[in-house]
Amino acid sequence: MTTTLRTRLLMAAPLLAVAFLAAYDPSENGPTLCPFALATGTACPGCGMTRAFGYLARGDLFTALRYHPLVLLIAIQGVAGWGWFALRSRRDLKPIPSRLTSAILVGTAISLIVVWMLRLWAGGLPPV
């Protein structure tokens, strides 16, 4: 696969994912695919995120936040990463420093775990 084709496919993938999520109507009765939820019977820190993105793609912010309160944070990070990749593929930009990338990833992981613990304590986890 040529570099140009690979870059084009990587640029198109998020757009195709958003189009799929906008067209797909997730239901509460759908199958559970999360290994953590299947093994424990409890939603994981990321459970509800796919449904949240589906509602966000259709413009239903309230329902998206109900399924996962961090959906906007993850969406902003995804758009920023996609934009950075686009700029890097067109220009000679330096990569994001690994310390910054690590800090963002660790911060996001901590946020997911804290929100999960609060939702677990309050009884607000999505259905499994």
Backbone as ProteinMPNN parsed JSONL, in Angstrom:
{"seq_chain_A": "MTTTLRTRLLMAAPLLAVAFLAAYDPSENGPTLCPFALATGTACPGCGMTRAFGYLARGDLFTALRYHPLVLLIAIQGVAGWGWFALRSRRDLKPIPSRLTSAILVGTAISLIVVWMLRLWAGGLPPV", "coords_chain_A": {"N_chain_A": [[0.854, -1.17, 0.0], [0.602, 2.155, -0.879], [2.046, 5.156, 0.512], [0.508, 7.459, 0.165], [-2.068, 6.412, -0.373], [-2.494, 5.061, 2.022], [-2.485, 7.244, 3.822], [-4.727, 8.634, 2.891], [-6.743, 6.757, 3.427], [-6.556, 6.654, 6.227], [-7.308, 9.254, 6.791], [-9.936, 9.248, 5.919], [-11.222, 7.361, 7.506], [-12.195, 8.273, 10.155], [-14.299, 9.934, 9.309], [-15.979, 8.143, 8.012], [-16.641, 6.56, 10.203], [-18.093, 8.394, 11.791], [-20.228, 8.868, 10.043], [-21.362, 6.299, 9.995], [-22.097, 6.024, 12.721], [-23.946, 8.069, 12.877], [-25.973, 7.08, 11.288], [-26.613, 4.639, 12.413], [-28.731, 3.337, 14.857], [-28.358, 2.93, 18.076], [-29.458, 0.535, 20.487], [-30.838, -0.16, 23.707], [-31.162, -2.83, 24.031], [-29.31, -4.157, 22.562], [-26.523, -6.369, 21.714], [-23.982, -7.04, 24.18], [-20.688, -6.159, 23.855], [-18.433, -5.594, 25.242], [-15.61, -6.813, 26.836], [-14.957, -6.553, 29.59], [-17.437, -5.942, 30.765], [-18.841, -8.25, 30.076], [-17.427, -10.156, 31.523], [-17.629, -9.276, 34.181], [-20.19, -8.335, 34.621], [-20.663, -5.723, 35.089], [-20.619, -2.395, 33.893], [-17.826, -1.048, 32.123], [-15.228, 1.544, 32.474], [-15.412, 2.844, 29.988], [-17.804, 2.079, 28.934], [-20.822, 2.704, 27.225], [-19.88, 4.667, 25.644], [-19.856, 4.282, 22.814], [-22.589, 4.37, 22.156], [-23.033, 6.942, 23.107], [-21.449, 8.456, 21.32], [-22.859, 7.882, 18.999], [-25.328, 9.211, 19.461], [-24.306, 11.793, 19.748], [-23.3, 12.225, 17.168], [-25.673, 12.422, 15.823], [-26.573, 14.772, 16.788], [-27.803, 14.921, 19.282], [-27.088, 16.048, 22.057], [-27.742, 16.008, 24.825], [-28.676, 13.362, 25.347], [-26.395, 11.986, 24.558], [-24.541, 12.805, 26.512], [-25.775, 11.686, 28.681], [-25.383, 8.968, 28.294], [-22.574, 8.818, 28.36], [-20.63, 10.903, 30.236], [-18.152, 11.937, 29.452], [-18.005, 12.118, 26.734], [-17.755, 14.399, 25.105], [-15.159, 15.319, 25.726], [-13.58, 13.182, 24.768], [-14.339, 13.261, 22.093], [-13.393, 15.8, 21.315], [-10.65, 15.389, 21.674], [-10.282, 13.401, 19.749], [-10.924, 14.774, 17.345], [-8.954, 16.757, 17.432], [-6.623, 15.16, 17.307], [-7.005, 13.983, 14.814], [-6.951, 16.249, 13.186], [-4.32, 17.121, 13.691], [-2.908, 14.965, 12.595], [-3.636, 15.304, 9.925], [-2.442, 17.785, 9.351], [0.247, 17.118, 9.814], [0.662, 15.265, 7.795], [0.652, 16.803, 5.557], [2.507, 18.842, 5.849], [5.793, 19.649, 7.112], [5.681, 19.195, 10.027], [6.666, 19.008, 13.426], [6.518, 16.101, 15.541], [4.091, 15.664, 18.192], [5.262, 16.288, 21.426], [6.376, 13.505, 23.365], [5.989, 13.52, 26.117], [3.83, 15.275, 26.45], [1.845, 13.897, 25.028], [1.723, 11.566, 26.598], [0.87, 12.703, 29.029], [-1.677, 13.627, 28.303], [-2.946, 11.187, 27.666], [-2.762, 9.78, 30.128], [-4.143, 11.568, 31.784], [-6.684, 11.442, 30.595], [-7.294, 8.734, 31.025], [-7.363, 8.677, 33.844], [-9.493, 10.444, 34.246], [-11.591, 8.961, 33.055], [-11.698, 6.76, 34.817], [-12.282, 8.007, 37.291], [-14.799, 9.189, 36.724], [-16.19, 6.829, 36.16], [-16.111, 5.554, 38.683], [-17.617, 7.382, 40.202], [-20.078, 7.208, 38.852], [-20.639, 4.525, 39.301], [-20.897, 4.504, 42.087], [-23.11, 6.22, 42.338], [-25.015, 4.807, 41.011], [-25.4, 5.147, 38.286], [-24.482, 3.854, 35.977], [-24.337, 2.799, 32.521], [-26.659, 0.454, 30.948], [-25.808, -3.036, 30.857]], "CA_chain_A": [[0.0, 0.0, 0.0], [1.413, 3.357, -0.949], [1.884, 6.087, 1.629], [-0.61, 8.35, -0.136], [-3.306, 5.668, -0.173], [-2.606, 4.839, 3.472], [-2.856, 8.522, 4.422], [-6.123, 8.917, 2.511], [-7.611, 5.856, 4.182], [-6.539, 7.099, 7.619], [-8.07, 10.502, 6.878], [-11.35, 8.969, 5.678], [-11.777, 6.456, 8.515], [-13.061, 8.933, 11.148], [-15.516, 10.426, 8.657], [-16.843, 6.975, 7.816], [-17.135, 6.165, 11.53], [-19.143, 9.342, 12.178], [-21.389, 8.601, 9.186], [-21.983, 5.061, 10.478], [-22.734, 6.283, 14.003], [-25.116, 8.921, 12.65], [-27.021, 6.276, 10.669], [-26.909, 3.5, 13.272], [-29.483, 3.711, 16.055], [-28.076, 1.929, 19.105], [-30.57, 0.274, 21.396], [-30.46, -0.707, 25.013], [-31.312, -4.273, 23.963], [-28.298, -4.723, 21.678], [-25.574, -7.277, 22.381], [-22.852, -6.454, 24.898], [-19.429, -6.592, 23.259], [-17.349, -5.218, 26.149], [-15.115, -7.971, 27.598], [-15.05, -6.267, 31.012], [-18.85, -6.072, 31.146], [-19.217, -9.665, 29.951], [-16.769, -10.925, 32.59], [-17.993, -8.83, 35.53], [-21.594, -7.941, 34.725], [-20.674, -4.291, 35.387], [-20.081, -1.583, 32.806], [-16.444, -0.587, 32.296], [-15.132, 3.005, 32.419], [-15.76, 3.358, 28.664], [-19.116, 1.596, 28.487], [-21.764, 3.758, 26.885], [-19.231, 5.647, 24.776], [-20.293, 4.11, 21.429], [-23.941, 4.931, 22.073], [-22.9, 8.388, 23.289], [-20.981, 9.015, 20.05], [-23.961, 7.79, 18.047], [-26.252, 10.316, 19.724], [-23.593, 13.031, 19.458], [-23.246, 12.354, 15.708], [-27.004, 12.828, 15.377], [-26.869, 16.082, 17.339], [-28.533, 14.826, 20.541], [-26.048, 16.21, 23.069], [-28.226, 15.618, 26.144], [-28.671, 11.904, 25.441], [-24.995, 11.56, 24.479], [-23.936, 13.017, 27.828], [-26.407, 10.746, 29.61], [-24.725, 7.677, 28.114], [-21.214, 8.95, 28.903], [-20.355, 12.328, 30.43], [-16.874, 12.36, 28.875], [-18.051, 11.971, 25.282], [-17.226, 15.611, 24.469], [-13.706, 15.317, 25.895], [-13.006, 12.199, 23.836], [-14.59, 13.761, 20.734], [-12.451, 16.908, 21.074], [-9.327, 14.791, 21.506], [-10.273, 12.718, 18.455], [-10.865, 15.785, 16.278], [-7.619, 17.378, 17.502], [-5.657, 14.192, 16.79], [-7.246, 13.846, 13.368], [-6.442, 17.48, 12.571], [-2.861, 17.106, 13.774], [-2.442, 13.998, 11.603], [-3.806, 15.923, 8.607], [-1.399, 18.804, 9.185], [1.548, 16.451, 9.721], [0.803, 14.57, 6.513], [0.791, 17.801, 4.485], [3.634, 19.722, 6.12], [6.868, 19.058, 7.908], [5.509, 19.56, 11.428], [7.291, 18.093, 14.376], [5.523, 15.334, 16.301], [3.741, 16.152, 19.521], [6.215, 15.711, 22.393], [5.845, 12.302, 24.003], [5.523, 13.869, 27.472], [2.491, 15.846, 26.32], [0.964, 12.791, 24.652], [1.553, 10.728, 27.787], [0.061, 13.439, 30.006], [-3.066, 13.617, 27.814], [-3.473, 9.828, 27.808], [-2.917, 9.471, 31.556], [-5.232, 12.413, 32.267], [-7.939, 10.891, 30.095], [-7.541, 7.477, 31.74], [-7.772, 9.014, 35.206], [-10.846, 11.011, 34.14], [-12.522, 7.86, 32.81], [-11.831, 5.949, 36.034], [-12.985, 8.804, 38.311], [-16.207, 9.278, 36.327], [-16.754, 5.488, 36.322], [-16.336, 5.306, 40.114], [-18.745, 8.215, 40.621], [-21.308, 6.632, 38.282], [-20.849, 3.259, 40.002], [-21.37, 4.858, 43.415], [-24.43, 6.84, 42.23], [-25.933, 3.912, 40.309], [-25.695, 5.707, 36.981], [-23.784, 3.196, 34.866], [-25.239, 2.373, 31.45], [-27.015, -0.979, 31.028], [-24.846, -4.002, 30.291]], "C_chain_A": [[0.901, 1.234, 0.0], [1.104, 4.272, 0.23], [0.699, 7.008, 1.391], [-1.944, 7.645, 0.083], [-3.548, 5.418, 1.311], [-3.062, 6.115, 4.171], [-4.311, 8.853, 4.112], [-7.1, 8.023, 3.278], [-7.685, 6.262, 5.649], [-7.306, 8.4, 7.801], [-9.567, 10.243, 6.721], [-11.994, 8.15, 6.788], [-12.637, 7.163, 9.563], [-14.361, 9.458, 10.539], [-16.501, 9.289, 8.412], [-17.429, 6.501, 9.141], [-18.252, 7.086, 11.986], [-20.394, 9.112, 11.339], [-22.112, 7.336, 9.638], [-22.737, 5.312, 11.779], [-23.968, 7.172, 13.855], [-26.274, 8.115, 12.072], [-27.488, 5.134, 11.561], [-27.631, 3.974, 14.521], [-29.258, 2.65, 17.119], [-29.275, 1.74, 20.022], [-30.033, -0.286, 22.699], [-30.46, -2.233, 24.971], [-30.272, -4.938, 23.066], [-27.335, -5.616, 22.436], [-24.461, -6.503, 23.078], [-21.565, -7.032, 24.314], [-18.232, -6.327, 24.169], [-16.886, -6.43, 26.956], [-15.212, -7.772, 29.111], [-16.482, -6.469, 31.5], [-19.308, -7.526, 31.07], [-18.643, -10.488, 31.097], [-17.289, -10.561, 33.978], [-19.474, -8.536, 35.718], [-21.765, -6.47, 35.07], [-20.054, -3.54, 34.215], [-18.661, -1.123, 33.126], [-16.4, 0.939, 32.232], [-15.512, 3.601, 31.058], [-17.118, 2.922, 28.158], [-20.091, 2.759, 28.314], [-21.188, 4.742, 25.884], [-19.681, 5.503, 23.311], [-21.688, 4.678, 21.244], [-23.891, 6.451, 22.209], [-22.431, 9.055, 21.993], [-22.062, 8.95, 18.98], [-24.944, 8.932, 18.227], [-25.591, 11.664, 19.446], [-23.537, 13.281, 17.951], [-24.592, 12.773, 15.133], [-27.452, 14.146, 15.992], [-27.646, 16.075, 18.644], [-27.534, 14.846, 21.696], [-26.502, 15.72, 24.443], [-28.18, 14.098, 26.324], [-27.246, 11.368, 25.383], [-24.321, 11.7, 25.843], [-24.537, 12.092, 28.875], [-25.742, 9.371, 29.502], [-23.279, 7.698, 28.584], [-20.861, 10.423, 29.003], [-19.05, 12.83, 29.821], [-16.855, 12.288, 27.352], [-17.489, 13.21, 24.583], [-15.707, 15.686, 24.578], [-13.048, 14.378, 24.887], [-13.194, 12.66, 22.391], [-13.62, 14.884, 20.378], [-11.043, 16.359, 20.867], [-9.22, 14.081, 20.152], [-10.159, 13.691, 17.292], [-9.487, 16.448, 16.258], [-6.551, 16.435, 16.944], [-5.77, 14.012, 15.292], [-6.701, 15.069, 12.638], [-4.932, 17.545, 12.58], [-2.281, 16.141, 12.749], [-2.533, 14.603, 10.201], [-2.72, 16.963, 8.353], [-0.017, 18.172, 9.048], [1.741, 15.763, 8.378], [1.008, 15.544, 5.362], [2.022, 18.69, 4.644], [4.683, 18.977, 6.936], [6.768, 19.549, 9.356], [6.194, 18.527, 12.307], [6.201, 17.321, 15.113], [5.235, 15.99, 17.646], [4.728, 15.51, 20.499], [5.589, 14.545, 23.153], [5.383, 12.572, 25.431], [4.114, 14.431, 27.437], [1.485, 14.757, 25.97], [0.689, 11.892, 25.851], [0.667, 11.407, 28.824], [-1.414, 13.448, 29.595], [-3.683, 12.235, 28.014], [-3.711, 9.453, 29.266], [-4.065, 10.29, 32.146], [-6.591, 11.902, 31.832], [-8.284, 9.597, 30.822], [-8.005, 7.741, 33.169], [-9.193, 9.577, 35.202], [-11.886, 9.918, 33.938], [-12.757, 7.039, 34.078], [-12.586, 6.715, 37.121], [-14.468, 8.9, 37.977], [-16.885, 7.918, 36.499], [-17.05, 5.201, 37.787], [-17.513, 6.137, 40.634], [-20.072, 7.66, 40.104], [-21.651, 5.309, 38.963], [-21.455, 3.529, 41.38], [-22.804, 5.405, 43.371], [-25.456, 5.943, 41.544], [-26.3, 4.381, 38.923], [-24.947, 5.092, 35.823], [-24.783, 2.796, 33.783], [-25.565, 0.888, 31.584], [-25.975, -1.842, 30.34], [-25.612, -5.062, 29.524]], "O_chain_A": [[1.842, 1.331, 0.788], [0.048, 4.177, 0.856], [-0.044, 7.308, 2.326], [-2.858, 8.227, 0.667], [-4.672, 5.548, 1.795], [-3.944, 6.064, 5.028], [-5.043, 9.306, 4.991], [-8.153, 8.48, 3.723], [-8.759, 6.221, 6.251], [-7.894, 8.626, 8.858], [-10.381, 10.943, 7.323], [-13.205, 8.24, 6.988], [-13.737, 6.686, 9.844], [-15.407, 9.428, 11.187], [-17.708, 9.453, 8.584], [-18.587, 6.087, 9.196], [-19.26, 6.617, 12.515], [-21.505, 9.157, 11.866], [-23.342, 7.303, 9.662], [-23.877, 4.873, 11.935], [-24.925, 7.043, 14.62], [-27.435, 8.429, 12.335], [-28.639, 4.709, 11.472], [-27.185, 4.917, 15.174], [-29.884, 1.591, 17.084], [-30.015, 2.685, 20.295], [-28.922, -0.811, 22.768], [-29.812, -2.865, 25.805], [-30.337, -6.145, 22.832], [-27.329, -5.622, 23.667], [-24.052, -5.438, 22.617], [-21.38, -8.249, 24.284], [-17.129, -6.796, 23.887], [-17.682, -7.019, 27.688], [-15.518, -8.716, 29.839], [-16.706, -7.099, 32.534], [-20.082, -7.977, 31.914], [-19.293, -11.411, 31.589], [-17.385, -11.421, 34.854], [-19.962, -8.492, 36.848], [-22.882, -6.015, 35.316], [-19.08, -3.999, 33.619], [-18.341, -0.842, 34.281], [-17.422, 1.57, 31.965], [-15.901, 4.767, 30.996], [-17.547, 3.339, 27.082], [-20.167, 3.665, 29.145], [-21.919, 5.564, 25.331], [-19.87, 6.514, 22.634], [-21.943, 5.393, 20.275], [-24.614, 7.165, 21.515], [-22.955, 10.102, 21.611], [-22.174, 9.852, 18.149], [-25.351, 9.558, 17.249], [-26.249, 12.583, 18.959], [-23.706, 14.416, 17.504], [-24.651, 13.405, 14.078], [-28.574, 14.596, 15.756], [-28.11, 17.129, 19.08], [-27.178, 13.801, 22.242], [-25.726, 15.08, 25.153], [-27.695, 13.608, 27.344], [-26.917, 10.405, 26.076], [-23.605, 10.796, 26.274], [-23.874, 11.751, 29.855], [-25.56, 8.688, 30.51], [-22.797, 6.714, 29.145], [-20.796, 11.12, 27.99], [-18.864, 14.04, 29.689], [-15.789, 12.387, 26.745], [-16.81, 13.079, 23.564], [-15.038, 16.077, 23.621], [-12.072, 14.745, 24.232], [-12.307, 12.47, 21.559], [-13.085, 14.917, 19.27], [-10.323, 16.816, 19.979], [-8.185, 14.154, 19.49], [-9.389, 13.462, 16.359], [-8.92, 16.674, 15.189], [-5.675, 16.863, 16.193], [-4.767, 13.901, 14.587], [-6.063, 14.94, 11.593], [-4.32, 17.971, 11.601], [-1.28, 16.449, 12.103], [-1.625, 14.437, 9.387], [-2.147, 17.015, 7.265], [0.801, 18.636, 8.255], [2.863, 15.686, 7.877], [1.488, 15.15, 4.299], [2.522, 19.232, 3.659], [4.483, 17.845, 7.378], [7.664, 20.234, 9.848], [6.284, 17.346, 11.971], [5.091, 17.822, 15.289], [6.038, 16.767, 18.161], [4.999, 14.313, 20.406], [4.419, 14.594, 23.534], [4.463, 11.907, 25.907], [3.291, 14.105, 28.293], [0.399, 14.701, 26.547], [-0.454, 11.502, 26.089], [-0.189, 10.762, 29.43], [-2.296, 13.294, 30.439], [-4.817, 12.124, 28.481], [-4.744, 8.875, 29.6], [-4.868, 9.767, 32.919], [-7.545, 11.924, 32.61], [-9.438, 9.385, 31.196], [-8.938, 7.096, 33.648], [-10.004, 9.225, 36.059], [-12.941, 9.938, 34.571], [-13.892, 6.666, 34.375], [-13.436, 6.141, 37.801], [-15.31, 8.711, 38.855], [-18.034, 7.855, 36.937], [-18.111, 4.669, 38.113], [-18.318, 5.642, 41.423], [-21.068, 7.642, 40.827], [-22.825, 5.008, 39.177], [-22.407, 2.865, 41.788], [-23.615, 5.101, 44.246], [-26.639, 6.28, 41.498], [-27.379, 4.063, 38.421], [-24.786, 5.733, 34.784], [-25.937, 2.49, 34.082], [-24.842, 0.147, 32.25], [-25.345, -1.429, 29.366], [-25.007, -5.977, 28.965]]}, "name": "protein", "num_of_chains": 1, "seq": "MTTTLRTRLLMAAPLLAVAFLAAYDPSENGPTLCPFALATGTACPGCGMTRAFGYLARGDLFTALRYHPLVLLIAIQGVAGWGWFALRSRRDLKPIPSRLTSAILVGTAISLIVVWMLRLWAGGLPPV"}
